[in-house]
Amino acid sequence: MIFRFFISVCIICFVWGTAVAQTNNRIPVKTFEETKPPYQLFTNGRQITVKCSAGIKQIMVWAASGHRVVEQKEIDKTSFSFKLDVNEKIFFLRLQLSNGKVFTQKFGV
């Protein structure tokens, strides 16, 4: 008796699960266009230069270990250069433009 009840519950769950899975396949998938960022990152050894067509408002760079290397606010220029004095290879860049858009990028030296 308990075995039949268990089998019927398993069948109901299986049928319900396949019905839900089939309805989820009909949901349209959003596609994102990958656009080129409005800035360029140039590395020359440990010297880093960020050039942007719009004005740069803030820039923050930190190492993969979590140490903050550069934090500069109110730049209001189209180019910003700095030298990395931390002995690491992987860094992260957070760039805020004057129009308020924020971009992040991982880079290595």
C-alpha positions in Angstrom: 0.0 0.0 0.0 2.7 2.5 1.0 4.8 1.4 -2.0 1.9 2.1 -4.4 1.4 5.5 -2.8 5.1 6.3 -3.1 5.2 5.2 -6.8 2.1 7.4 -7.6 3.7 10.4 -5.9 6.9 9.9 -7.9 5.0 9.7 -11.1 3.0 12.8 -10.4 6.2 14.7 -9.5 7.9 13.5 -12.7 4.9 14.5 -14.9 4.6 17.9 -13.2 8.4 18.5 -13.4 8.5 17.8 -17.2 5.5 20.0 -17.7 7.2 22.9 -15.9 10.4 22.3 -17.8 8.6 22.4 -21.1 6.9 25.7 -20.3 10.2 27.2 -19.2 11.6 26.5 -22.7 9.1 28.9 -24.2 10.4 31.9 -22.3 12.4 34.1 -24.7 16.1 34.5 -23.9 17.4 38.0 -23.6 20.4 38.7 -25.7 22.8 41.4 -24.8 24.8 43.3 -27.4 28.4 43.5 -26.5 29.4 47.1 -27.1 32.9 48.6 -27.1 33.5 50.6 -24.0 34.1 54.4 -24.5 37.6 54.2 -23.0 40.9 52.5 -23.7 43.4 51.1 -21.2 47.0 51.2 -22.2 49.7 49.4 -20.3 53.4 50.1 -20.7 55.2 47.9 -18.1 53.9 49.3 -14.7 52.7 52.6 -16.3 48.9 52.6 -16.9 47.1 55.1 -19.0 43.3 55.4 -19.3 42.0 57.5 -22.3 38.4 58.2 -22.8 36.3 60.2 -25.3 34.1 61.5 -22.5 35.5 63.0 -19.3 36.7 60.8 -16.5 35.1 61.6 -13.2 36.5 58.9 -10.8 39.0 56.1 -11.1 39.7 53.3 -8.7 42.2 50.4 -9.1 42.8 47.6 -6.8 44.9 44.4 -6.8 43.4 40.9 -7.0 44.4 40.5 -3.3 42.0 43.4 -2.4 44.5 46.1 -1.8 43.5 49.5 -3.2 46.2 50.9 -5.4 44.6 54.1 -6.8 41.6 56.1 -5.9 41.2 59.4 -7.5 38.0 61.5 -7.6 37.0 64.6 -9.5 39.5 64.1 -12.3 37.5 65.8 -15.1 40.0 65.0 -17.8 40.0 62.7 -20.9 43.2 61.0 -19.9 44.7 59.7 -16.6 48.0 58.0 -16.0 49.5 56.3 -13.0 52.3 54.0 -12.0 51.6 50.7 -10.2 54.0 50.2 -7.3 52.4 47.0 -6.0 54.2 43.8 -6.9 51.1 41.9 -8.3 50.0 40.9 -11.8 46.2 41.1 -11.8 44.3 44.3 -11.2 40.7 45.6 -11.4 39.7 49.0 -12.7 36.5 50.9 -11.9 36.0 53.9 -14.0 33.1 56.5 -13.7 32.6 58.9 -16.5 31.3 62.4 -16.3 27.9 61.3 -17.6 27.6 58.9 -14.6 28.2 55.6 -16.4 30.4 53.2 -14.5 32.7 50.6 -16.1 34.8 47.8 -14.6 37.6 45.8 -16.2 40.1 43.2 -15.1 43.6 43.7 -16.5 47.0 42.3 -16.0 50.5 43.7 -16.3 
